[in-house]
Amino acid sequence: MKTVTMHKAKTHLSQLIAEAEAGEEVVITRDHVPAVRLVPVGESKPVRQFGALKGQVQVTAAFFEPLPEDELAGWEG
């Protein structure tokens, strides 16, 4: 991750954009506090599609049975 000041970002914006497009994370700070992160526009989280695993995953009846006490205690903390 590359961190630059606001002043340096203003001066070298084209270079920083090229670095972000190449995959490097660029964080711009204001008064030593992170303010923004440069990322390429094409980077987006994939949209979840309901039913995408239909026919690929099987759930047996055991899935719906209660958990043993020791395992249940581990989940509940």
OpenMM code with the backbone's topology and positions (N, CA, C; nanometers):
from openmm import Vec3, app, unit

residues = "MET LYS THR VAL THR MET HIS LYS ALA LYS THR HIS LEU SER GLN LEU ILE ALA GLU ALA GLU ALA GLY GLU GLU VAL VAL ILE THR ARG ASP HIS VAL PRO ALA VAL ARG LEU VAL PRO VAL GLY GLU SER LYS PRO VAL ARG GLN PHE GLY ALA LEU LYS GLY GLN VAL GLN VAL THR ALA ALA PHE PHE GLU PRO LEU PRO GLU ASP GLU LEU ALA GLY TRP GLU GLY".split()
positions = [
    Vec3(0.0848, -0.1171, 0.0000),
    Vec3(0.0000, 0.0000, 0.0000),
    Vec3(0.0895, 0.1235, 0.0000),
    Vec3(0.0569, 0.2152, -0.0866),
    Vec3(0.1334, 0.3396, -0.0961),
    Vec3(0.0512, 0.4505, -0.0315),
    Vec3(0.1139, 0.5289, 0.0556),
    Vec3(0.0473, 0.6395, 0.1229),
    Vec3(0.1157, 0.7690, 0.0820),
    Vec3(0.0352, 0.8669, 0.0381),
    Vec3(0.0902, 0.9956, -0.0028),
    Vec3(0.0093, 1.1083, 0.0608),
    Vec3(0.0729, 1.2235, 0.0733),
    Vec3(0.0046, 1.3413, 0.1288),
    Vec3(-0.0844, 1.4042, 0.0215),
    Vec3(-0.1741, 1.4880, 0.0659),
    Vec3(-0.2634, 1.5578, -0.0264),
    Vec3(-0.1832, 1.6413, -0.1257),
    Vec3(-0.0802, 1.7092, -0.0775),
    Vec3(0.0031, 1.7928, -0.1652),
    Vec3(0.0691, 1.7083, -0.2740),
    Vec3(0.1282, 1.5951, -0.2347),
    Vec3(0.1940, 1.5093, -0.3330),
    Vec3(0.0915, 1.4525, -0.4305),
    Vec3(-0.0281, 1.4217, -0.3824),
    Vec3(-0.1322, 1.3684, -0.4700),
    Vec3(-0.1722, 1.4709, -0.5754),
    Vec3(-0.1808, 1.5983, -0.5361),
    Vec3(-0.2139, 1.7034, -0.6323),
    Vec3(-0.1056, 1.7155, -0.7385),
    Vec3(0.0185, 1.7041, -0.6951),
    Vec3(0.1318, 1.7207, -0.7853),
    Vec3(0.1498, 1.6025, -0.8797),
    Vec3(0.1222, 1.4798, -0.8315),
    Vec3(0.1507, 1.3587, -0.9080),
    Vec3(0.0246, 1.2754, -0.9343),
    Vec3(-0.0878, 1.3411, -0.9548),
    Vec3(-0.2139, 1.2693, -0.9685),
    Vec3(-0.2120, 1.1678, -1.0826),
    Vec3(-0.1618, 1.2052, -1.1984),
    Vec3(-0.1593, 1.1134, -1.3135),
    Vec3(-0.0802, 0.9875, -1.2814),
    Vec3(0.0337, 1.0032, -1.2165),
    Vec3(0.1180, 0.8894, -1.1805),
    Vec3(0.0469, 0.8003, -1.0788),
    Vec3(-0.0190, 0.8603, -0.9821),
    Vec3(-0.0894, 0.7826, -0.8800),
    Vec3(-0.2069, 0.7058, -0.9397),
    Vec3(-0.2758, 0.7669, -1.0335),
    Vec3(-0.3860, 0.6976, -1.1012),
    Vec3(-0.3332, 0.5783, -1.1788),
    Vec3(-0.2217, 0.5953, -1.2477),
    Vec3(-0.1618, 0.4841, -1.3228),
    Vec3(-0.1230, 0.3701, -1.2292),
    Vec3(-0.0700, 0.4025, -1.1133),
    Vec3(-0.0325, 0.3000, -1.0159),
    Vec3(-0.1560, 0.2277, -0.9629),
    Vec3(-0.2624, 0.3011, -0.9370),
    Vec3(-0.3865, 0.2386, -0.8895),
    Vec3(-0.4435, 0.1469, -0.9971),
    Vec3(-0.4391, 0.1906, -1.1221),
    Vec3(-0.4886, 0.1078, -1.2326),
    Vec3(-0.4058, -0.0191, -1.2488),
    Vec3(-0.2779, -0.0123, -1.2097),
    Vec3(-0.1897, -0.1291, -1.2184),
    Vec3(-0.2093, -0.2241, -1.1008),
    Vec3(-0.2948, -0.1868, -1.0057),
    Vec3(-0.3257, -0.2768, -0.8954),
    Vec3(-0.2716, -0.2364, -0.7608),
    Vec3(-0.1938, -0.1295, -0.7544),
    Vec3(-0.1396, -0.0853, -0.6256),
    Vec3(-0.2439, -0.0024, -0.5508),
    Vec3(-0.2574, -0.0278, -0.4227),
    Vec3(-0.3496, 0.0504, -0.3412),
    Vec3(-0.2814, 0.1807, -0.3045),
    Vec3(-0.3483, 0.2921, -0.3320),
    Vec3(-0.2933, 0.4242, -0.3046),
    Vec3(-0.3869, 0.4956, -0.2072),
    Vec3(-0.3328, 0.5346, -0.0926),
    Vec3(-0.4107, 0.6055, 0.0083),
    Vec3(-0.3587, 0.7482, 0.0168),
    Vec3(-0.4515, 0.8440, 0.0126),
    Vec3(-0.4155, 0.9855, 0.0232),
    Vec3(-0.4524, 1.0323, 0.1630),
    Vec3(-0.3559, 1.0978, 0.2289),
    Vec3(-0.3781, 1.1422, 0.3666),
    Vec3(-0.3935, 1.2930, 0.3749),
    Vec3(-0.4662, 1.3363, 0.4764),
    Vec3(-0.4793, 1.4785, 0.5084),
    Vec3(-0.4381, 1.4921, 0.6548),
    Vec3(-0.3336, 1.5682, 0.6796),
    Vec3(-0.2801, 1.5837, 0.8157),
    Vec3(-0.2483, 1.4491, 0.8798),
    Vec3(-0.1851, 1.3618, 0.8027),
    Vec3(-0.1409, 1.2288, 0.8470),
    Vec3(-0.2561, 1.1343, 0.8805),
    Vec3(-0.3775, 1.1666, 0.8370),
    Vec3(-0.4940, 1.0815, 0.8595),
    Vec3(-0.5442, 1.0359, 0.7229),
    Vec3(-0.5595, 0.9043, 0.7009),
    Vec3(-0.6093, 0.8572, 0.5713),
    Vec3(-0.7433, 0.9220, 0.5366),
    Vec3(-0.7518, 0.9764, 0.4150),
    Vec3(-0.8742, 1.0445, 0.3719),
    Vec3(-0.9463, 0.9661, 0.2627),
    Vec3(-0.8730, 0.9217, 0.1602),
    Vec3(-0.9339, 0.8484, 0.0494),
    Vec3(-0.8391, 0.7393, 0.0005),
    Vec3(-0.8974, 0.6457, -0.0745),
    Vec3(-0.8205, 0.5372, -0.1350),
    Vec3(-0.8506, 0.5370, -0.2840),
    Vec3(-0.7470, 0.5366, -0.3662),
    Vec3(-0.7654, 0.5316, -0.5115),
    Vec3(-0.7767, 0.3861, -0.5551),
    Vec3(-0.8825, 0.3558, -0.6272),
    Vec3(-0.9013, 0.2222, -0.6840),
    Vec3(-0.9553, 0.2385, -0.8254),
    Vec3(-0.9256, 0.1443, -0.9138),
    Vec3(-0.9796, 0.1526, -1.0497),
    Vec3(-1.1319, 0.1383, -1.0486),
    Vec3(-1.1971, 0.2034, -1.1406),
    Vec3(-1.3427, 0.1986, -1.1491),
    Vec3(-1.3903, 0.0568, -1.1806),
    Vec3(-1.3172, -0.0162, -1.2602),
    Vec3(-1.3562, -0.1515, -1.2994),
    Vec3(-1.3623, -0.2493, -1.1839),
    Vec3(-1.3008, -0.2150, -1.0720),
    Vec3(-1.3032, -0.3042, -0.9568),
    Vec3(-1.4365, -0.2898, -0.8860),
    Vec3(-1.5194, -0.3911, -0.8975),
    Vec3(-1.6444, -0.3893, -0.8235),
    Vec3(-1.6673, -0.5277, -0.7653),
    Vec3(-1.7394, -0.5307, -0.6567),
    Vec3(-1.7680, -0.6580, -0.5933),
    Vec3(-1.8686, -0.7335, -0.6783),
    Vec3(-1.8491, -0.8631, -0.6935),
    Vec3(-1.9464, -0.9394, -0.7721),
    Vec3(-2.0831, -0.9388, -0.7039),
    Vec3(-2.1864, -0.9342, -0.7841),
    Vec3(-2.3221, -0.9344, -0.7326),
    Vec3(-2.3606, -1.0785, -0.7002),
    Vec3(-2.4133, -1.0985, -0.5806),
    Vec3(-2.4568, -1.2317, -0.5426),
    Vec3(-2.5841, -1.2664, -0.6178),
    Vec3(-2.5862, -1.3888, -0.6686),
    Vec3(-2.7022, -1.4322, -0.7439),
    Vec3(-2.7709, -1.5443, -0.6671),
    Vec3(-2.8959, -1.5217, -0.6313),
    Vec3(-2.9718, -1.6220, -0.5576),
    Vec3(-2.9858, -1.7474, -0.6434),
    Vec3(-2.9552, -1.8614, -0.5828),
    Vec3(-2.9694, -1.9890, -0.6522),
    Vec3(-2.8516, -2.0254, -0.7399),
    Vec3(-2.7391, -1.9573, -0.7263),
    Vec3(-2.6238, -1.9822, -0.8123),
    Vec3(-2.5692, -2.1244, -0.7952),
    Vec3(-2.5879, -2.1847, -0.6780),
    Vec3(-2.5360, -2.3198, -0.6531),
    Vec3(-2.6441, -2.4276, -0.6658),
    Vec3(-2.7589, -2.3924, -0.7215),
    Vec3(-2.8681, -2.4879, -0.7348),
    Vec3(-2.8212, -2.6105, -0.8142),
    Vec3(-2.8448, -2.7266, -0.7547),
    Vec3(-2.8051, -2.8512, -0.8188),
    Vec3(-2.6601, -2.8903, -0.7941),
    Vec3(-2.5813, -2.8036, -0.7315),
    Vec3(-2.4410, -2.8333, -0.7064),
    Vec3(-2.4153, -2.8688, -0.5604),
    Vec3(-2.5083, -2.8320, -0.4718),
    Vec3(-2.4921, -2.8560, -0.3294),
    Vec3(-2.6126, -2.9340, -0.2797),
    Vec3(-2.5850, -3.0337, -0.1959),
    Vec3(-2.6937, -3.1115, -0.1383),
    Vec3(-2.6900, -3.0983, 0.0128),
    Vec3(-2.8074, -3.0795, 0.0718),
    Vec3(-2.8203, -3.0697, 0.2161),
    Vec3(-2.8955, -3.1928, 0.2626),
    Vec3(-2.8324, -3.2710, 0.3508),
    Vec3(-2.8976, -3.3910, 0.4020),
    Vec3(-2.9847, -3.3557, 0.5216),
    Vec3(-3.0635, -3.4519, 0.5663),
    Vec3(-3.1513, -3.4306, 0.6816),
    Vec3(-3.0703, -3.4023, 0.8078),
    Vec3(-2.9464, -3.4502, 0.8152),
    Vec3(-2.8611, -3.4289, 0.9323),
    Vec3(-2.8346, -3.2790, 0.9549),
    Vec3(-2.8420, -3.1992, 0.8503),
    Vec3(-2.8198, -3.0548, 0.8618),
    Vec3(-2.9197, -2.9904, 0.9572),
    Vec3(-3.0409, -3.0439, 0.9602),
    Vec3(-3.1479, -2.9847, 1.0395),
    Vec3(-3.1575, -3.0415, 1.1805),
    Vec3(-3.0749, -3.1400, 1.2129),
    Vec3(-3.0762, -3.1983, 1.3472),
    Vec3(-3.0058, -3.1055, 1.4456),
    Vec3(-3.0472, -3.1070, 1.5726),
    Vec3(-2.9816, -3.0214, 1.6725),
    Vec3(-2.8339, -3.0576, 1.6888),
    Vec3(-2.7536, -2.9575, 1.7211),
    Vec3(-2.6109, -2.9806, 1.7440),
    Vec3(-2.5895, -3.0488, 1.8787),
    Vec3(-2.4825, -3.1280, 1.8900),
    Vec3(-2.4477, -3.1833, 2.0209),
    Vec3(-2.4170, -3.0693, 2.1191),
    Vec3(-2.4385, -3.0909, 2.2474),
    Vec3(-2.4216, -2.9862, 2.3496),
    Vec3(-2.2832, -2.9222, 2.3473),
    Vec3(-2.1766, -3.0036, 2.3317),
    Vec3(-2.0406, -2.9486, 2.3342),
    Vec3(-2.0153, -2.8571, 2.2138),
    Vec3(-2.0667, -2.8921, 2.0981),
    Vec3(-2.0484, -2.8086, 1.9799),
    Vec3(-2.1360, -2.6827, 1.9895),
    Vec3(-2.2560, -2.6973, 2.0404),
    Vec3(-2.3450, -2.5836, 2.0575),
    Vec3(-2.2842, -2.4815, 2.1546),
    Vec3(-2.2201, -2.5302, 2.2588),
    Vec3(-2.1546, -2.4418, 2.3564),
    Vec3(-2.0420, -2.3622, 2.2897),
    Vec3(-1.9715, -2.4244, 2.1958),
    Vec3(-1.8652, -2.3540, 2.1232),
    Vec3(-1.9182, -2.2406, 2.0377),
    Vec3(-2.0362, -2.2552, 1.9815),
    Vec3(-2.0963, -2.1504, 1.8996),
    Vec3(-2.1516, -2.0379, 1.9847),
    Vec3(-2.2049, -2.0727, 2.0989),
    Vec3(-2.2696, -1.9728, 2.1836),
    Vec3(-2.1707, -1.8978, 2.2731),
    Vec3(-2.0494, -1.9533, 2.2865),
    Vec3(-1.9459, -1.8865, 2.3634),
    Vec3(-1.9668, -1.8994, 2.5081),
] * unit.nanometer
topology = app.Topology()
chain = topology.addChain("A")
for resn in residues:
    res = topology.addResidue(resn, chain)
    for name in ("N", "CA", "C"):
        topology.addAtom(name, app.Element.getBySymbol(name[0]), res)
